[in-house]
Amino acid sequence: MPSQKALIRRPGPRLADGLVTHVERTPVDPERALTQWEAYVAALREHGWETVEVGAADDCPDAVFVEDAVVMYRNVALITRPGAASRRGETAGVEEAVSRLGCSVNRVREPGTLDGGDVLKVGDTIYVGRGGRTNADGVAQLRAVFEPLGAKVVAVPVSKVLHLKSAVTALPEGTVVGYGPLVDAPSLFPRFLPVPEEAGAHVVLLGGGKLLMATSAPRTAELYSDLGLEPVLVDIGEFEKLEGCVTCLSVRLRELHS
């Protein structure tokens, strides 16, 4: 039977020291962040996802953004080589977790860099953002691992945000959604729907037309409701201060068999 699992990693003691690139640094409240993270995890569980907690990486302030450490396609894991050197200690615990779940494991090698937040899967198409944290060699290595499995890899430019999925994600039927001013090349997506708020561009597909998204995008939530979808709202304000969004905080594994 296929099972839905989600890798998560709790925020560590140095969370407030996390990297910021495209936003001004503002103080992060670690206690509030933990409360928000627990509510996010509870929302995943309430909608049928079994959560798998990755071991702590307390020396890595950004480790809670577990999505950046691995890219999944079917049951194959590509362990990334983050573009920020300070984040490379995050991958060992994630590799251990996916290995334990029975995934086939590959790794991005030097000189490639790849952050999981730069990878958006829409069916068998994998869009990969080529920008600040992911280089051309990283894109080539991702292509080499996943195209033989049937994926079509499309590289897209990213210059206005940290990661591709800071700018765009996709609705259940495949329409890519994004906040226009932050999307470099919307014409690269077959169907593109602009949304009115930056945080509205970030959705996690929970199944059954339900979308996990941030409370900071109420107008976009209304738009999705009008389209017959069901927004599930969570407050991740402390993580948004670190350029985090709902996608960054978990890795969804939909095609594992248990």
N, C-alpha and C positions, 0 to 999 in steps of 0.2 A: 504493500500500500504506500503510495506517495504521502509524505508528511510535510507539513509546513513548519520549518524551524527558522528562528531568527537569532543570529549571533548578536550579543550585546556586551558592553563592558562598562562597568560603573565608573563614574567620574573619580579621578584620583585627587590626592591632596594638593597637587600643584596646578589644578585646573585653571586658576586665575592667571597663570603665566603663559597660557596658550598663545599661539601665534595669531597675529592679525596682519592682514595685507592690504585689504581694500576698504577698511573701516577705521575710524578713530578708536583707540583703546578706551574702554570705560570699565569701571570696577565690576568684577564678577563676585556674586555672593555664593560661596561654595555650598552652604547649607540649603539655600533656595534651589540651587542647581540640582542637588541630590534629590530633593522633593520632586522637582520637575521630571527628572530622569525616571524616578520610580513610577510616576503617573504615566509616562510614555510607555514604559515596560508593561504596566497594567493594561493599557489600551491594546497593545499587541496581544496579550494573553486573552483578553476578553473577546477578541475577534478570531480566536482559533489558532494562534501562533504559539508554538512551544519555544520558549526562550532558552538559549544556551549561553551561559555567562563565560566569557573569555577571561582567563587569568589576568590579574592586575598588572599594570605596567606603571607603577607609581612614579618612576623617574621621568615619564613622558607626559607632559601636561595635556596634550591633545589626544591621548589614547582613547578617550570616551568616543571619539569620532571613528568608530571601528570600521566603518565602510571603506575608509581609505586604505586599509591594509590588505584587502583581498578583493578580487573580482571573480564572481561565480558565473559559469555558463553550464547549464544542466548540472551534472555532478562533478564538474571539473573546476578546481580552484587555481587561480593564478595569484600567487603571493606577490604583492607589489614591492616596488623599491621607491618609497616616497621621495618626492622632489625636495622636501625639506630634510636635510640631514638629521636634524634633531628628532625626527619622527621615525627613523629607521629601526629603533629599538621596539617599536610597537608590533612588528610583524611576527616575531617568534611565537608569541602566545596565540595569535590567530591561526598560524600554521598548525600548531599543536591541536587546536580545537577542530579545524576542518579535517585534519587527519583522523582524529578520534571518531568523527562522523562518517568516515569511510570515503571521503572525497579523494579523487586523484589530484595530486598536487604538482604544480609547476611554479617556477619562480622567475621574476624579472631579474636579469643580470646587469651588472655594470657594463656599459655606461648608460643603460636605459633608466629612465625614471617614469613612474606611473603612480598616480593616486586613484584609488577606487572612486572617489567623488567625481572624477572626470569621465566616468563610464556610465552610459545610459543604454539599457537594453529595451528594445521595442520588438517583441516577437523574436525573430532570428537576426534582426539587425542590431548591431552593437555600435552606437555612436561613441566616439572617444574624443574628448576635448584635448586639443594640442595648445598648451598655454603655459602658464607660470610653473606648474608642478609636474606636468607630463611632457616629455620630450619626444622627438621623432623616433628615437630608438625604442623607447617604451611602447609607442604605438605599433612599431614593426613587430616587437616581441609578442604583444597581445594578438596581433593578426596571425602570427605564426602558430600560436597555441589554439586559437578558437576557429579560424577559418576551416581547418581540416575537419572540424566537428559539424560544419554546416552553417556557421555564422557568416554574416556579411558585415565587415568592419568598415565604418565610414568615419574618417577623421574630420573634425570640425574645429574652426579656430575659436579660442577663448581668450579674450583680452580685458574684459570689463569686470570680471568676477573671479573669485578664487578657483572655482571648479566648474565644469560643464553643468553639473547638477545644482550649482548655485543659481544657474540661469534658466534651466529647463528640466522638466520631467515629463511623464506621459500619462494619459488617462487610460482606463482599461481597454478601450477599443483601439488604442494606438495613436490618438491625436497627441502631438507634443504641445505642451503648454509652457509659456514663458512670459516674463515681464520684458516687454519690447526693448526698452532702453538698454538692457543688459545683455541682449542676445546679438552676437556678432553677425550671424548669417541665418536668419529664420528660413530663407528659401531652400536651405539644404534639407529641410524636413518636409516630407510629402504633405502632411497636414499640420498646420501650426495655428494655435489659438492664443492670441495675446490675452493676458490677464491684468487686472488693474493694480495689483500690489506685488511687490518683490517676493514676499513670503508665499504668495499664492501660487508661485511657480513650482513649489516643492510639495509633492504628494507621494505618499507611500500607499501602494495598492494593497488593501487588506483582504480583498475578495468580495464578491457579491455586490460590486458597485460602491463599496465603502472606501473612502479616501482618508487616510490619516494626514492631518495638516495642522499648521500652527494657528493659534488663536489670533495672531497678529495680521491675519488676512481675511477679515470678515466679509468684505465685498466680494472677494473671489469665492469664498465659501458659498455665498448666496448664488453666484453665477453657476457653480457646480450643482447646487441643489436644483436650480432651474433646468439643468441638463439631465435631471433624473438620477443624479449621483447622491451619495450620502456622506457628507463631510463628518469626520470624527475629529474633534478639535482638542489639541493639547497645547499647553503653555510651555514653550521652550525658550523663553526670553533670555535666560542667562546664557544659553548656548548660542543664541543669535548674536550676542555681543562678541562672540569668537568666530563669527562667520559660519556657525553651524546651522543646520536645518534638519527637518524630520528624517530625511534620507540618510544623513551622516551617522545617526545614532544606532543603526542596526544594519546587519547584512541579512537579507531575506533569502532563504534557501528553499525553493519551491519544489525541486525535482529530486529530492533524496528519497530513497526507499527504505522503509523500516520493517 
